Amino acid sequence: MEWLNPKIQGWRNYYYTNYSQKRLAKLDWYILQRLTRWYAKKRQRRRWMSSLPEVKYIAKMYGLRTLL
């Protein structure tokens, strides 16, 4: 999270406008999806979607920033 948060904040500062919110929402989903797939692989789970609530909780607990 320490490495990822400055990157996300920089993208938000540079790309955020009233018209870019739909694309930034897709990027938020992509970041969360990649973290979830990594977490599921680490835990040796076949279905990555079952890990999504767990990863959302962990991301919120550690303060992962979002683009929106």
C-alpha positions as a Markdown table, in Angstrom:
| # | Residue | x | y | z |
|---|---|---|---|---|
| 1 | Met | 0.0 | 0.0 | 0.0 |
| 2 | Glu | 2.9 | 2.4 | 0.7 |
| 3 | Trp | 4.1 | 1.9 | -2.9 |
| 4 | Leu | 0.7 | 1.9 | -4.5 |
| 5 | Asn | -1.0 | 4.9 | -2.8 |
| 6 | Pro | 1.3 | 7.6 | -4.2 |
| 7 | Lys | 0.9 | 6.2 | -7.7 |
| 8 | Ile | -2.9 | 6.3 | -7.4 |
| 9 | Gln | -2.9 | 9.8 | -5.9 |
| 10 | Gly | -0.7 | 11.0 | -8.8 |
| 11 | Trp | -3.0 | 9.5 | -11.4 |
| 12 | Arg | -6.0 | 11.1 | -9.6 |
| 13 | Asn | -4.4 | 14.5 | -9.5 |
| 14 | Tyr | -3.4 | 14.4 | -13.1 |
| 15 | Tyr | -6.4 | 12.8 | -14.8 |
| 16 | Tyr | -9.4 | 13.7 | -12.6 |
| 17 | Thr | -12.1 | 15.8 | -14.4 |
| 18 | Asn | -15.9 | 15.8 | -14.5 |
| 19 | Tyr | -15.7 | 13.8 | -17.8 |
| 20 | Ser | -13.2 | 11.2 | -16.7 |
| 21 | Gln | -15.0 | 9.6 | -13.8 |
| 22 | Lys | -16.3 | 6.7 | -15.8 |
| 23 | Arg | -12.8 | 5.7 | -16.9 |
| 24 | Leu | -11.4 | 6.2 | -13.5 |
| 25 | Ala | -14.0 | 3.9 | -12.0 |
| 26 | Lys | -12.9 | 1.3 | -14.5 |
| 27 | Leu | -9.3 | 1.7 | -13.4 |
| 28 | Asp | -10.4 | 1.4 | -9.7 |
| 29 | Trp | -12.1 | -1.9 | -10.6 |
| 30 | Tyr | -9.0 | -3.0 | -12.5 |
| 31 | Ile | -6.7 | -2.3 | -9.5 |
| 32 | Leu | -9.0 | -4.1 | -7.1 |
| 33 | Gln | -9.4 | -7.0 | -9.5 |
| 34 | Arg | -5.6 | -7.4 | -9.9 |
| 35 | Leu | -5.1 | -7.3 | -6.1 |
| 36 | Thr | -7.8 | -9.9 | -5.6 |
| 37 | Arg | -6.4 | -12.2 | -8.3 |
| 38 | Trp | -2.9 | -12.0 | -6.6 |
| 39 | Tyr | -4.4 | -12.6 | -3.2 |
| 40 | Ala | -6.4 | -15.7 | -4.5 |
| 41 | Lys | -3.3 | -17.1 | -6.1 |
| 42 | Lys | -1.3 | -16.6 | -2.9 |
| 43 | Arg | -4.0 | -18.4 | -0.9 |
| 44 | Gln | -4.3 | -21.1 | -3.6 |
| 45 | Arg | -7.9 | -20.5 | -4.3 |
| 46 | Arg | -9.4 | -21.5 | -7.6 |
| 47 | Arg | -12.1 | -18.8 | -7.9 |
| 48 | Trp | -10.7 | -15.3 | -7.4 |
| 49 | Met | -14.2 | -13.7 | -7.0 |
| 50 | Ser | -14.7 | -15.5 | -3.7 |
| 51 | Ser | -11.7 | -13.5 | -2.3 |
| 52 | Leu | -13.2 | -10.1 | -3.3 |
| 53 | Pro | -14.9 | -9.2 | -0.1 |
| 54 | Glu | -11.8 | -10.2 | 1.9 |
| 55 | Val | -9.6 | -8.0 | -0.3 |
| 56 | Lys | -12.0 | -5.1 | -0.1 |
| 57 | Tyr | -11.8 | -5.3 | 3.7 |
| 58 | Ile | -8.0 | -5.6 | 3.8 |
| 59 | Ala | -7.7 | -2.6 | 1.3 |
| 60 | Lys | -9.9 | -0.5 | 3.5 |
| 61 | Met | -8.1 | -1.5 | 6.7 |
| 62 | Tyr | -4.7 | -0.6 | 5.2 |
| 63 | Gly | -6.0 | 2.7 | 3.6 |
| 64 | Leu | -5.8 | 1.9 | -0.1 |
| 65 | Arg | -6.7 | 5.1 | -2.0 |
| 66 | Thr | -9.1 | 5.1 | -4.9 |
| 67 | Leu | -9.2 | 7.3 | -8.1 |
| 68 | Leu | -12.7 | 8.5 | -7.4 |
